[in-house]
Amino acid sequence: VSHDLRTPLSAIMGAATTLVEEERNVSQAERLELTHSICRESTRLERIVSNLLQMTRLESTEPSRDNFDWHSIEEI
């Protein structure tokens, strides 16, 4: 899990840092690629975090206990 979270975060930080610190040395094409990279990796990170939260929610919920009773077919 640690690696899965750190990889997109590192890519986002690297691209953003390059855009900020190398503002004058980055071509328009490179700037566009870095921006796309930030978007891709942030979407990936959001999906991973969302999946982790869903897994945590599922694991913390008690299993449902259905109540099975006999009913006549006419009532149903």
PyMOL Python script that loads the backbone (N, CA, C, O; Angstrom):
from pymol import cmd

cmd.read_pdbstr("""\
ATOM      1  N   VAL A   1       0.828  -1.182   0.000  1.00  0.00           N
ATOM      2  CA  VAL A   1       0.000   0.000   0.000  1.00  0.00           C
ATOM      3  C   VAL A   1       0.877   1.251   0.000  1.00  0.00           C
ATOM      4  O   VAL A   1       0.593   2.214  -0.712  1.00  0.00           O
ATOM      5  N   SER A   2       1.925   1.233   0.788  1.00  0.00           N
ATOM      6  CA  SER A   2       2.809   2.387   0.880  1.00  0.00           C
ATOM      7  C   SER A   2       3.370   2.762  -0.488  1.00  0.00           C
ATOM      8  O   SER A   2       3.377   3.936  -0.859  1.00  0.00           O
ATOM      9  N   HIS A   3       3.833   1.783  -1.227  1.00  0.00           N
ATOM     10  CA  HIS A   3       4.394   2.038  -2.560  1.00  0.00           C
ATOM     11  C   HIS A   3       3.323   2.575  -3.499  1.00  0.00           C
ATOM     12  O   HIS A   3       3.578   3.497  -4.274  1.00  0.00           O
ATOM     13  N   ASP A   4       2.129   2.004  -3.433  1.00  0.00           N
ATOM     14  CA  ASP A   4       1.040   2.433  -4.305  1.00  0.00           C
ATOM     15  C   ASP A   4       0.628   3.880  -4.047  1.00  0.00           C
ATOM     16  O   ASP A   4       0.201   4.576  -4.968  1.00  0.00           O
ATOM     17  N   LEU A   5       0.753   4.331  -2.813  1.00  0.00           N
ATOM     18  CA  LEU A   5       0.416   5.715  -2.495  1.00  0.00           C
ATOM     19  C   LEU A   5       1.559   6.671  -2.826  1.00  0.00           C
ATOM     20  O   LEU A   5       1.330   7.787  -3.293  1.00  0.00           O
ATOM     21  N   ARG A   6       2.770   6.232  -2.584  1.00  0.00           N
ATOM     22  CA  ARG A   6       3.913   7.120  -2.779  1.00  0.00           C
ATOM     23  C   ARG A   6       4.267   7.350  -4.242  1.00  0.00           C
ATOM     24  O   ARG A   6       4.758   8.424  -4.589  1.00  0.00           O
ATOM     25  N   THR A   7       4.032   6.372  -5.103  1.00  0.00           N
ATOM     26  CA  THR A   7       4.412   6.514  -6.504  1.00  0.00           C
ATOM     27  C   THR A   7       3.683   7.668  -7.185  1.00  0.00           C
ATOM     28  O   THR A   7       4.343   8.537  -7.756  1.00  0.00           O
ATOM     29  N   PRO A   8       2.338   7.715  -7.151  1.00  0.00           N
ATOM     30  CA  PRO A   8       1.681   8.848  -7.798  1.00  0.00           C
ATOM     31  C   PRO A   8       1.965  10.171  -7.088  1.00  0.00           C
ATOM     32  O   PRO A   8       2.061  11.215  -7.732  1.00  0.00           O
ATOM     33  N   LEU A   9       2.098  10.127  -5.775  1.00  0.00           N
ATOM     34  CA  LEU A   9       2.399  11.349  -5.041  1.00  0.00           C
ATOM     35  C   LEU A   9       3.769  11.905  -5.432  1.00  0.00           C
ATOM     36  O   LEU A   9       3.928  13.117  -5.583  1.00  0.00           O
ATOM     37  N   SER A  10       4.745  11.033  -5.593  1.00  0.00           N
ATOM     38  CA  SER A  10       6.080  11.469  -6.020  1.00  0.00           C
ATOM     39  C   SER A  10       6.051  12.069  -7.416  1.00  0.00           C
ATOM     40  O   SER A  10       6.709  13.074  -7.682  1.00  0.00           O
ATOM     41  N   ALA A  11       5.284  11.447  -8.311  1.00  0.00           N
ATOM     42  CA  ALA A  11       5.169  11.962  -9.677  1.00  0.00           C
ATOM     43  C   ALA A  11       4.514  13.344  -9.683  1.00  0.00           C
ATOM     44  O   ALA A  11       4.944  14.234 -10.416  1.00  0.00           O
ATOM     45  N   ILE A  12       3.482  13.521  -8.872  1.00  0.00           N
ATOM     46  CA  ILE A  12       2.805  14.825  -8.780  1.00  0.00           C
ATOM     47  C   ILE A  12       3.762  15.877  -8.240  1.00  0.00           C
ATOM     48  O   ILE A  12       3.874  16.971  -8.793  1.00  0.00           O
ATOM     49  N   MET A  13       4.447  15.538  -7.161  1.00  0.00           N
ATOM     50  CA  MET A  13       5.378  16.483  -6.558  1.00  0.00           C
ATOM     51  C   MET A  13       6.519  16.841  -7.513  1.00  0.00           C
ATOM     52  O   MET A  13       6.911  18.004  -7.608  1.00  0.00           O
ATOM     53  N   GLY A  14       7.048  15.842  -8.216  1.00  0.00           N
ATOM     54  CA  GLY A  14       8.132  16.102  -9.158  1.00  0.00           C
ATOM     55  C   GLY A  14       7.706  17.004 -10.299  1.00  0.00           C
ATOM     56  O   GLY A  14       8.424  17.938 -10.655  1.00  0.00           O
ATOM     57  N   ALA A  15       6.544  16.735 -10.876  1.00  0.00           N
ATOM     58  CA  ALA A  15       6.053  17.549 -11.985  1.00  0.00           C
ATOM     59  C   ALA A  15       5.748  18.973 -11.523  1.00  0.00           C
ATOM     60  O   ALA A  15       6.099  19.937 -12.202  1.00  0.00           O
ATOM     61  N   ALA A  16       5.100  19.103 -10.377  1.00  0.00           N
ATOM     62  CA  ALA A  16       4.762  20.432  -9.861  1.00  0.00           C
ATOM     63  C   ALA A  16       6.015  21.224  -9.509  1.00  0.00           C
ATOM     64  O   ALA A  16       6.097  22.420  -9.790  1.00  0.00           O
ATOM     65  N   THR A  17       6.985  20.564  -8.900  1.00  0.00           N
ATOM     66  CA  THR A  17       8.241  21.235  -8.549  1.00  0.00           C
ATOM     67  C   THR A  17       8.963  21.716  -9.804  1.00  0.00           C
ATOM     68  O   THR A  17       9.489  22.829  -9.834  1.00  0.00           O
ATOM     69  N   THR A  18       8.987  20.888 -10.829  1.00  0.00           N
ATOM     70  CA  THR A  18       9.624  21.284 -12.089  1.00  0.00           C
ATOM     71  C   THR A  18       8.929  22.505 -12.678  1.00  0.00           C
ATOM     72  O   THR A  18       9.590  23.433 -13.144  1.00  0.00           O
ATOM     73  N   LEU A  19       7.607  22.507 -12.660  1.00  0.00           N
ATOM     74  CA  LEU A  19       6.867  23.656 -13.195  1.00  0.00           C
ATOM     75  C   LEU A  19       7.160  24.931 -12.419  1.00  0.00           C
ATOM     76  O   LEU A  19       7.262  26.006 -13.012  1.00  0.00           O
ATOM     77  N   VAL A  20       7.296  24.827 -11.106  1.00  0.00           N
ATOM     78  CA  VAL A  20       7.516  26.008 -10.273  1.00  0.00           C
ATOM     79  C   VAL A  20       8.971  26.473 -10.337  1.00  0.00           C
ATOM     80  O   VAL A  20       9.228  27.658 -10.551  1.00  0.00           O
ATOM     81  N   GLU A  21       9.923  25.558 -10.155  1.00  0.00           N
ATOM     82  CA  GLU A  21      11.323  25.938 -10.044  1.00  0.00           C
ATOM     83  C   GLU A  21      11.993  26.193 -11.389  1.00  0.00           C
ATOM     84  O   GLU A  21      12.922  26.997 -11.471  1.00  0.00           O
ATOM     85  N   GLU A  22      11.546  25.533 -12.424  1.00  0.00           N
ATOM     86  CA  GLU A  22      12.162  25.677 -13.745  1.00  0.00           C
ATOM     87  C   GLU A  22      11.241  26.406 -14.714  1.00  0.00           C
ATOM     88  O   GLU A  22      11.242  26.127 -15.913  1.00  0.00           O
ATOM     89  N   GLU A  23      10.467  27.329 -14.196  1.00  0.00           N
ATOM     90  CA  GLU A  23       9.433  27.996 -14.985  1.00  0.00           C
ATOM     91  C   GLU A  23       9.953  28.540 -16.315  1.00  0.00           C
ATOM     92  O   GLU A  23       9.289  28.390 -17.341  1.00  0.00           O
ATOM     93  N   ARG A  24      11.102  29.152 -16.315  1.00  0.00           N
ATOM     94  CA  ARG A  24      11.625  29.786 -17.532  1.00  0.00           C
ATOM     95  C   ARG A  24      12.317  28.805 -18.467  1.00  0.00           C
ATOM     96  O   ARG A  24      12.462  29.085 -19.657  1.00  0.00           O
ATOM     97  N   ASN A  25      12.747  27.653 -17.942  1.00  0.00           N
ATOM     98  CA  ASN A  25      13.487  26.693 -18.746  1.00  0.00           C
ATOM     99  C   ASN A  25      12.628  25.574 -19.305  1.00  0.00           C
ATOM    100  O   ASN A  25      13.147  24.684 -19.979  1.00  0.00           O
ATOM    101  N   VAL A  26      11.322  25.595 -19.042  1.00  0.00           N
ATOM    102  CA  VAL A  26      10.434  24.532 -19.487  1.00  0.00           C
ATOM    103  C   VAL A  26       9.671  25.017 -20.726  1.00  0.00           C
ATOM    104  O   VAL A  26       9.020  26.061 -20.706  1.00  0.00           O
ATOM    105  N   SER A  27       9.769  24.233 -21.795  1.00  0.00           N
ATOM    106  CA  SER A  27       9.060  24.590 -23.026  1.00  0.00           C
ATOM    107  C   SER A  27       7.557  24.402 -22.840  1.00  0.00           C
ATOM    108  O   SER A  27       7.105  23.779 -21.880  1.00  0.00           O
ATOM    109  N   GLN A  28       6.807  24.949 -23.770  1.00  0.00           N
ATOM    110  CA  GLN A  28       5.347  24.822 -23.708  1.00  0.00           C
ATOM    111  C   GLN A  28       4.920  23.355 -23.795  1.00  0.00           C
ATOM    112  O   GLN A  28       3.990  22.941 -23.103  1.00  0.00           O
ATOM    113  N   ALA A  29       5.590  22.568 -24.637  1.00  0.00           N
ATOM    114  CA  ALA A  29       5.261  21.145 -24.779  1.00  0.00           C
ATOM    115  C   ALA A  29       5.570  20.391 -23.488  1.00  0.00           C
ATOM    116  O   ALA A  29       4.788  19.541 -23.062  1.00  0.00           O
ATOM    117  N   GLU A  30       6.715  20.702 -22.862  1.00  0.00           N
ATOM    118  CA  GLU A  30       7.065  20.057 -21.591  1.00  0.00           C
ATOM    119  C   GLU A  30       6.090  20.454 -20.486  1.00  0.00           C
ATOM    120  O   GLU A  30       5.701  19.631 -19.658  1.00  0.00           O
ATOM    121  N   ARG A  31       5.706  21.720 -20.489  1.00  0.00           N
ATOM    122  CA  ARG A  31       4.749  22.205 -19.491  1.00  0.00           C
ATOM    123  C   ARG A  31       3.411  21.467 -19.630  1.00  0.00           C
ATOM    124  O   ARG A  31       2.797  21.084 -18.634  1.00  0.00           O
ATOM    125  N   LEU A  32       2.977  21.276 -20.861  1.00  0.00           N
ATOM    126  CA  LEU A  32       1.729  20.562 -21.108  1.00  0.00           C
ATOM    127  C   LEU A  32       1.830  19.111 -20.651  1.00  0.00           C
ATOM    128  O   LEU A  32       0.901  18.591 -20.033  1.00  0.00           O
ATOM    129  N   GLU A  33       2.954  18.450 -20.950  1.00  0.00           N
ATOM    130  CA  GLU A  33       3.151  17.059 -20.523  1.00  0.00           C
ATOM    131  C   GLU A  33       3.192  16.954 -19.003  1.00  0.00           C
ATOM    132  O   GLU A  33       2.615  16.025 -18.438  1.00  0.00           O
ATOM    133  N   LEU A  34       3.858  17.882 -18.335  1.00  0.00           N
ATOM    134  CA  LEU A  34       3.904  17.872 -16.873  1.00  0.00           C
ATOM    135  C   LEU A  34       2.514  18.079 -16.276  1.00  0.00           C
ATOM    136  O   LEU A  34       2.152  17.441 -15.287  1.00  0.00           O
ATOM    137  N   THR A  35       1.750  18.968 -16.882  1.00  0.00           N
ATOM    138  CA  THR A  35       0.379  19.212 -16.414  1.00  0.00           C
ATOM    139  C   THR A  35      -0.479  17.971 -16.581  1.00  0.00           C
ATOM    140  O   THR A  35      -1.246  17.624 -15.683  1.00  0.00           O
ATOM    141  N   HIS A  36      -0.361  17.298 -17.722  1.00  0.00           N
ATOM    142  CA  HIS A  36      -1.101  16.055 -17.946  1.00  0.00           C
ATOM    143  C   HIS A  36      -0.667  14.978 -16.943  1.00  0.00           C
ATOM    144  O   HIS A  36      -1.496  14.212 -16.450  1.00  0.00           O
ATOM    145  N   SER A  37       0.609  14.927 -16.652  1.00  0.00           N
ATOM    146  CA  SER A  37       1.122  13.958 -15.681  1.00  0.00           C
ATOM    147  C   SER A  37       0.514  14.205 -14.300  1.00  0.00           C
ATOM    148  O   SER A  37       0.123  13.261 -13.613  1.00  0.00           O
ATOM    149  N   ILE A  38       0.437  15.458 -13.899  1.00  0.00           N
ATOM    150  CA  ILE A  38      -0.169  15.798 -12.608  1.00  0.00           C
ATOM    151  C   ILE A  38      -1.629  15.345 -12.581  1.00  0.00           C
ATOM    152  O   ILE A  38      -2.087  14.785 -11.585  1.00  0.00           O
ATOM    153  N   CYS A  39      -2.351  15.584 -13.658  1.00  0.00           N
ATOM    154  CA  CYS A  39      -3.769  15.169 -13.723  1.00  0.00           C
ATOM    155  C   CYS A  39      -3.906  13.651 -13.657  1.00  0.00           C
ATOM    156  O   CYS A  39      -4.738  13.138 -12.908  1.00  0.00           O
ATOM    157  N   ARG A  40      -3.097  12.926 -14.435  1.00  0.00           N
ATOM    158  CA  ARG A  40      -3.167  11.461 -14.447  1.00  0.00           C
ATOM    159  C   ARG A  40      -2.862  10.875 -13.079  1.00  0.00           C
ATOM    160  O   ARG A  40      -3.597  10.026 -12.574  1.00  0.00           O
ATOM    161  N   GLU A  41      -1.776  11.336 -12.492  1.00  0.00           N
ATOM    162  CA  GLU A  41      -1.339  10.768 -11.218  1.00  0.00           C
ATOM    163  C   GLU A  41      -2.273  11.151 -10.067  1.00  0.00           C
ATOM    164  O   GLU A  41      -2.463  10.360  -9.143  1.00  0.00           O
ATOM    165  N   SER A  42      -2.853  12.342 -10.110  1.00  0.00           N
ATOM    166  CA  SER A  42      -3.796  12.708  -9.051  1.00  0.00           C
ATOM    167  C   SER A  42      -5.079  11.892  -9.176  1.00  0.00           C
ATOM    168  O   SER A  42      -5.686  11.542  -8.163  1.00  0.00           O
ATOM    169  N   THR A  43      -5.499  11.585 -10.397  1.00  0.00           N
ATOM    170  CA  THR A  43      -6.655  10.713 -10.597  1.00  0.00           C
ATOM    171  C   THR A  43      -6.349   9.309 -10.088  1.00  0.00           C
ATOM    172  O   THR A  43      -7.186   8.678  -9.442  1.00  0.00           O
ATOM    173  N   ARG A  44      -5.154   8.828 -10.380  1.00  0.00           N
ATOM    174  CA  ARG A  44      -4.729   7.509  -9.896  1.00  0.00           C
ATOM    175  C   ARG A  44      -4.698   7.467  -8.373  1.00  0.00           C
ATOM    176  O   ARG A  44      -5.176   6.509  -7.765  1.00  0.00           O
ATOM    177  N   LEU A  45      -4.140   8.496  -7.763  1.00  0.00           N
ATOM    178  CA  LEU A  45      -4.057   8.562  -6.306  1.00  0.00           C
ATOM    179  C   LEU A  45      -5.451   8.621  -5.685  1.00  0.00           C
ATOM    180  O   LEU A  45      -5.708   7.971  -4.672  1.00  0.00           O
ATOM    181  N   GLU A  46      -6.342   9.390  -6.285  1.00  0.00           N
ATOM    182  CA  GLU A  46      -7.714   9.484  -5.780  1.00  0.00           C
ATOM    183  C   GLU A  46      -8.400   8.126  -5.834  1.00  0.00           C
ATOM    184  O   GLU A  46      -9.125   7.764  -4.908  1.00  0.00           O
ATOM    185  N   ARG A  47      -8.180   7.367  -6.909  1.00  0.00           N
ATOM    186  CA  ARG A  47      -8.781   6.036  -7.047  1.00  0.00           C
ATOM    187  C   ARG A  47      -8.247   5.084  -5.984  1.00  0.00           C
ATOM    188  O   ARG A  47      -9.012   4.318  -5.398  1.00  0.00           O
ATOM    189  N   ILE A  48      -6.949   5.126  -5.732  1.00  0.00           N
ATOM    190  CA  ILE A  48      -6.344   4.257  -4.723  1.00  0.00           C
ATOM    191  C   ILE A  48      -6.886   4.579  -3.335  1.00  0.00           C
ATOM    192  O   ILE A  48      -7.250   3.675  -2.583  1.00  0.00           O
ATOM    193  N   VAL A  49      -6.940   5.863  -2.994  1.00  0.00           N
ATOM    194  CA  VAL A  49      -7.443   6.263  -1.678  1.00  0.00           C
ATOM    195  C   VAL A  49      -8.915   5.892  -1.538  1.00  0.00           C
ATOM    196  O   VAL A  49      -9.342   5.424  -0.483  1.00  0.00           O
ATOM    197  N   SER A  50      -9.684   6.098  -2.588  1.00  0.00           N
ATOM    198  CA  SER A  50     -11.101   5.726  -2.565  1.00  0.00           C
ATOM    199  C   SER A  50     -11.266   4.224  -2.335  1.00  0.00           C
ATOM    200  O   SER A  50     -12.104   3.808  -1.535  1.00  0.00           O
ATOM    201  N   ASN A  51     -10.480   3.419  -3.024  1.00  0.00           N
ATOM    202  CA  ASN A  51     -10.534   1.966  -2.836  1.00  0.00           C
ATOM    203  C   ASN A  51     -10.158   1.574  -1.413  1.00  0.00           C
ATOM    204  O   ASN A  51     -10.790   0.699  -0.821  1.00  0.00           O
ATOM    205  N   LEU A  52      -9.141   2.213  -0.867  1.00  0.00           N
ATOM    206  CA  LEU A  52      -8.742   1.920   0.517  1.00  0.00           C
ATOM    207  C   LEU A  52      -9.848   2.265   1.499  1.00  0.00           C
ATOM    208  O   LEU A  52     -10.110   1.507   2.434  1.00  0.00           O
ATOM    209  N   LEU A  53     -10.496   3.400   1.295  1.00  0.00           N
ATOM    210  CA  LEU A  53     -11.583   3.793   2.183  1.00  0.00           C
ATOM    211  C   LEU A  53     -12.760   2.831   2.079  1.00  0.00           C
ATOM    212  O   LEU A  53     -13.376   2.493   3.090  1.00  0.00           O
ATOM    213  N   GLN A  54     -13.073   2.391   0.870  1.00  0.00           N
ATOM    214  CA  GLN A  54     -14.159   1.426   0.694  1.00  0.00           C
ATOM    215  C   GLN A  54     -13.821   0.099   1.355  1.00  0.00           C
ATOM    216  O   GLN A  54     -14.680  -0.509   1.995  1.00  0.00           O
ATOM    217  N   MET A  55     -12.575  -0.360   1.209  1.00  0.00           N
ATOM    218  CA  MET A  55     -12.164  -1.607   1.850  1.00  0.00           C
ATOM    219  C   MET A  55     -12.251  -1.492   3.361  1.00  0.00           C
ATOM    220  O   MET A  55     -12.705  -2.421   4.029  1.00  0.00           O
ATOM    221  N   THR A  56     -11.825  -0.372   3.903  1.00  0.00           N
ATOM    222  CA  THR A  56     -11.882  -0.145   5.346  1.00  0.00           C
ATOM    223  C   THR A  56     -13.326  -0.152   5.826  1.00  0.00           C
ATOM    224  O   THR A  56     -13.642  -0.738   6.861  1.00  0.00           O
ATOM    225  N   ARG A  57     -14.196   0.498   5.073  1.00  0.00           N
ATOM    226  CA  ARG A  57     -15.610   0.540   5.440  1.00  0.00           C
ATOM    227  C   ARG A  57     -16.219  -0.862   5.426  1.00  0.00           C
ATOM    228  O   ARG A  57     -16.975  -1.227   6.326  1.00  0.00           O
ATOM    229  N   LEU A  58     -15.884  -1.642   4.402  1.00  0.00           N
ATOM    230  CA  LEU A  58     -16.414  -3.002   4.312  1.00  0.00           C
ATOM    231  C   LEU A  58     -15.915  -3.884   5.455  1.00  0.00           C
ATOM    232  O   LEU A  58     -16.670  -4.683   6.008  1.00  0.00           O
ATOM    233  N   GLU A  59     -14.638  -3.733   5.802  1.00  0.00           N
ATOM    234  CA  GLU A  59     -14.065  -4.557   6.861  1.00  0.00           C
ATOM    235  C   GLU A  59     -14.583  -4.166   8.242  1.00  0.00           C
ATOM    236  O   GLU A  59     -14.613  -5.001   9.147  1.00  0.00           O
ATOM    237  N   SER A  60     -14.987  -2.923   8.415  1.00  0.00           N
ATOM    238  CA  SER A  60     -15.445  -2.481   9.733  1.00  0.00           C
ATOM    239  C   SER A  60     -16.935  -2.715   9.950  1.00  0.00           C
ATOM    240  O   SER A  60     -17.416  -2.623  11.079  1.00  0.00           O
ATOM    241  N   THR A  61     -17.654  -3.009   8.905  1.00  0.00           N
ATOM    242  CA  THR A  61     -19.090  -3.233   9.011  1.00  0.00           C
ATOM    243  C   THR A  61     -19.367  -4.668   9.418  1.00  0.00           C
ATOM    244  O   THR A  61     -18.765  -5.602   8.888  1.00  0.00           O
ATOM    245  N   GLU A  62     -20.282  -4.836  10.364  1.00  0.00           N
ATOM    246  CA  GLU A  62     -20.666  -6.185  10.764  1.00  0.00           C
ATOM    247  C   GLU A  62     -21.463  -6.837   9.642  1.00  0.00           C
ATOM    248  O   GLU A  62     -22.222  -6.165   8.942  1.00  0.00           O
ATOM    249  N   PRO A  63     -21.296  -8.117   9.474  1.00  0.00           N
ATOM    250  CA  PRO A  63     -22.071  -8.790   8.424  1.00  0.00           C
ATOM    251  C   PRO A  63     -23.559  -8.693   8.731  1.00  0.00           C
ATOM    252  O   PRO A  63     -23.976  -8.734   9.888  1.00  0.00           O
ATOM    253  N   SER A  64     -24.339  -8.566   7.685  1.00  0.00           N
ATOM    254  CA  SER A  64     -25.785  -8.448   7.898  1.00  0.00           C
ATOM    255  C   SER A  64     -26.348  -9.791   8.348  1.00  0.00           C
ATOM    256  O   SER A  64     -25.914 -10.860   7.917  1.00  0.00           O
ATOM    257  N   ARG A  65     -27.284  -9.690   9.191  1.00  0.00           N
ATOM    258  CA  ARG A  65     -27.940 -10.898   9.692  1.00  0.00           C
ATOM    259  C   ARG A  65     -29.392 -10.854   9.229  1.00  0.00           C
ATOM    260  O   ARG A  65     -30.251 -10.236   9.856  1.00  0.00           O
ATOM    261  N   ASP A  66     -29.630 -11.519   8.130  1.00  0.00           N
ATOM    262  CA  ASP A  66     -30.983 -11.561   7.604  1.00  0.00           C
ATOM    263  C   ASP A  66     -31.861 -12.415   8.491  1.00  0.00           C
ATOM    264  O   ASP A  66     -31.438 -13.441   9.024  1.00  0.00           O
ATOM    265  N   ASN A  67     -33.065 -11.974   8.632  1.00  0.00           N
ATOM    266  CA  ASN A  67     -34.027 -12.693   9.448  1.00  0.00           C
ATOM    267  C   ASN A  67     -34.940 -13.477   8.520  1.00  0.00           C
ATOM    268  O   ASN A  67     -35.796 -12.905   7.844  1.00  0.00           O
ATOM    269  N   PHE A  68     -34.754 -14.773   8.493  1.00  0.00           N
ATOM    270  CA  PHE A  68     -35.559 -15.631   7.639  1.00  0.00           C
ATOM    271  C   PHE A  68     -36.706 -16.222   8.458  1.00  0.00           C
ATOM    272  O   PHE A  68     -36.496 -16.969   9.414  1.00  0.00           O
ATOM    273  N   ASP A  69     -37.902 -15.869   8.059  1.00  0.00           N
ATOM    274  CA  ASP A  69     -39.101 -16.415   8.684  1.00  0.00           C
ATOM    275  C   ASP A  69     -39.961 -17.054   7.603  1.00  0.00           C
ATOM    276  O   ASP A  69     -39.881 -16.714   6.423  1.00  0.00           O
ATOM    277  N   TRP A  70     -40.781 -17.986   8.050  1.00  0.00           N
ATOM    278  CA  TRP A  70     -41.715 -18.624   7.129  1.00  0.00           C
ATOM    279  C   TRP A  70     -42.903 -17.698   6.873  1.00  0.00           C
ATOM    280  O   TRP A  70     -43.445 -17.087   7.794  1.00  0.00           O
ATOM    281  N   HIS A  71     -43.293 -17.610   5.604  1.00  0.00           N
ATOM    282  CA  HIS A  71     -44.470 -16.827   5.210  1.00  0.00           C
ATOM    283  C   HIS A  71     -45.280 -17.656   4.227  1.00  0.00           C
ATOM    284  O   HIS A  71     -44.743 -18.439   3.442  1.00  0.00           O
ATOM    285  N   SER A  72     -46.544 -17.464   4.295  1.00  0.00           N
ATOM    286  CA  SER A  72     -47.382 -18.186   3.328  1.00  0.00           C
ATOM    287  C   SER A  72     -47.252 -17.501   1.968  1.00  0.00           C
ATOM    288  O   SER A  72     -47.004 -16.298   1.888  1.00  0.00           O
ATOM    289  N   ILE A  73     -47.417 -18.256   0.937  1.00  0.00           N
ATOM    290  CA  ILE A  73     -47.274 -17.742  -0.412  1.00  0.00           C
ATOM    291  C   ILE A  73     -48.334 -16.685  -0.699  1.00  0.00           C
ATOM    292  O   ILE A  73     -48.097 -15.781  -1.501  1.00  0.00           O
ATOM    293  N   GLU A  74     -49.487 -16.778  -0.066  1.00  0.00           N
ATOM    294  CA  GLU A  74     -50.547 -15.804  -0.257  1.00  0.00           C
ATOM    295  C   GLU A  74     -50.134 -14.435   0.276  1.00  0.00           C
ATOM    296  O   GLU A  74     -50.480 -13.408  -0.307  1.00  0.00           O
ATOM    297  N   GLU A  75     -49.399 -14.423   1.378  1.00  0.00           N
ATOM    298  CA  GLU A  75     -48.948 -13.150   1.943  1.00  0.00           C
ATOM    299  C   GLU A  75     -47.901 -12.471   1.066  1.00  0.00           C
ATOM    300  O   GLU A  75     -47.831 -11.244   0.992  1.00  0.00           O
ATOM    301  N   ILE A  76     -47.107 -13.277   0.418  1.00  0.00           N
ATOM    302  CA  ILE A  76     -46.051 -12.734  -0.427  1.00  0.00           C
ATOM    303  C   ILE A  76     -46.661 -12.196  -1.709  1.00  0.00           C
ATOM    304  O   ILE A  76     -45.941 -11.688  -2.570  1.00  0.00           O
TER     305      ILE A  76
END
""", "prot")
cmd.dss("prot")
cmd.show_as("cartoon", "prot")
cmd.util.cbc("prot")
cmd.orient("prot")
